[in-house]
Amino acid sequence: MPGNASENKGLAEVIPIRSEAGLEHLWLPYAQMKAVPLPLAVKATHGCRIVLADGRELIDGIASWWTACHGYNHPHIRAAVERQLATMPHVMFGGLVHEQALTLARRLADLLGSANLDRVFFSESGSVAVEVALKMALQYWRNRGVYGRDRIVAFKGGYHGDTSGAMAISDPQSGFHGTLTGALPQQIIIDLPVDEASTATLELVLAQHSERIAAIVVEPLIQGAGGMRFHDAQVPRTLRTLADRYGLLLIFDEIFTGLGRTGTMFAFEQTGVFPDIITLSKALTGGTLPLAATVARRHVFEAFWSDDPAKALMHGPTFMANALGCAAANASLDLFAREPRLAQVAKIEALLRAGLEPCLKLAGVKKVRVKGAIGVVELDRIENINQLRQRFIEEGVFVRPFGSVVYLTPAFTIVEEDLAKLTSAVVRVLA
Ligand SMILES: Cc1ncc(COP(=O)(O)O)c(C=O)c1O
């Protein structure tokens, strides 16, 4: 965004934003502010549509960073939030609890019951949920009198968020935080055990350093924001085996994969193994309000259960378990229970497969991969990402490529016609 007032005025005329003066004061995400194109002003959303201030409507291909799984403004979630707003938008969670949080904790514990994940710590963003998981894992060992297990093993291609601890376990390159290398805690970032050689390398690291390692963290089945890379269910199984062999905790970051996105409620259901800690956010509130959860198995919680106050988990974000967020999440879970979301995801998967397949014939396309409501076209490279993004807008769709991938993560409620428009826009633009 230009710093020059007259240039700004010109840009604001192109895309009418009522309070255009405010642009001078915004610092936008993941953007070189000197070169970033003017963001599109949005005045409303509904279903799978984004309504721009200039009246254009875009079909949304990514559901606001894959959060709005029931589509925007779902009446059931809106009504629940409105009811909650009228009685209590928020109350601090220290010394107080409320019905929405209690209900949500119970429902999450029920959903995760097969994995014995039944102790829920709420926070307000995915990154913080990851920080809490790391803190649980690190303190788990100290509470048990084991010192020195201060390292985390995580994987190349992974992305876990933008706070310090989360950055330190993300791939330094594809995880966006390369410029801070050296300034973050040193963790062990290694190749996923996808074959014999990488499994042997990982095992060697664990064998040599396990007494310094607290936990292994992975996004099961799909590494999302680090490049939309897929791996086989064998990988989490291998990680469970190795974690057990070397006595480490295993954390599944399901902030992207959880809540239906990969075709089951949680990705781990397709692996046959369970984590010791899971993180959830994004679609937890159906994309309406910021809320996250870090859910631990009983044995993790028990390490904190003590007569010693120093063994408590010393964490408590101001807005943890926000009542509006919990009301939205409960309403979102109602929709998962009463509407055929997973069947919709299965249908989307088939349509994405068919709709993106023509990309395979295009020059510069390396791979097409689809799982659940996630469709990815990996290119050799993207020369001009802003131009590519603009081309999608011209096609009437909102698709936001990054790195070398163009991806679709639509709402599960998207109608077939809109999904066809998205996939054909991808084919046309890439052609
Ligand atoms: C797997 C995963 N973990 C953590 C995060 C961080 O979540 P948030 O952006 O809410 O902090 C993300 C965000 O994309 C994610 O995909």
The ligand as an SDF file (V2000), in Angstrom:
LIG
                    3D

 16 16  0  0  0  0  0  0  0  0999 V2000
   -2.5650  -26.5130   11.1010 C   0  0  0  0  0  0  0  0  0  0  0  0
   -2.6150  -25.1020   11.6170 C   0  0  0  0  0  0  0  0  0  0  0  0
   -2.1950  -24.8610   12.8680 N   0  0  0  0  0  0  0  0  0  0  0  0
   -2.2270  -23.6220   13.3970 C   0  0  0  0  0  0  0  0  0  0  0  0
   -2.6990  -22.5490   12.6660 C   0  0  0  0  0  0  0  0  0  0  0  0
   -2.7370  -21.1890   13.2860 C   0  0  0  0  0  0  0  0  0  0  0  0
   -4.0430  -20.7890   13.5120 O   0  0  0  0  0  0  0  0  0  0  0  0
   -4.3980  -19.2550   13.7190 P   0  0  0  0  0  0  0  0  0  0  0  0
   -4.2030  -18.5920   12.4000 O   0  0  0  0  0  0  0  0  0  0  0  0
   -5.8460  -19.2630   14.1530 O   0  0  0  0  0  0  0  0  0  0  0  0
   -3.5130  -18.7230   14.7740 O   0  0  0  0  0  0  0  0  0  0  0  0
   -3.1430  -22.7720   11.3650 C   0  0  0  0  0  0  0  0  0  0  0  0
   -3.6040  -21.6550   10.5420 C   0  0  0  0  0  0  0  0  0  0  0  0
   -3.6840  -21.7220    9.3300 O   0  0  0  0  0  0  0  0  0  0  0  0
   -3.1030  -24.0750   10.8170 C   0  0  0  0  0  0  0  0  0  0  0  0
   -3.5260  -24.3420    9.5700 O   0  0  0  0  0  0  0  0  0  0  0  0
  1  2  1  0
  2  3  1  0
  2 15  2  0
  3  4  2  0
  4  5  1  0
  5  6  1  0
  5 12  2  0
  6  7  1  0
  7  8  1  0
  8  9  2  0
  8 10  1  0
  8 11  1  0
 12 13  1  0
 12 15  1  0
 13 14  2  0
 15 16  1  0
M  END
$$$$
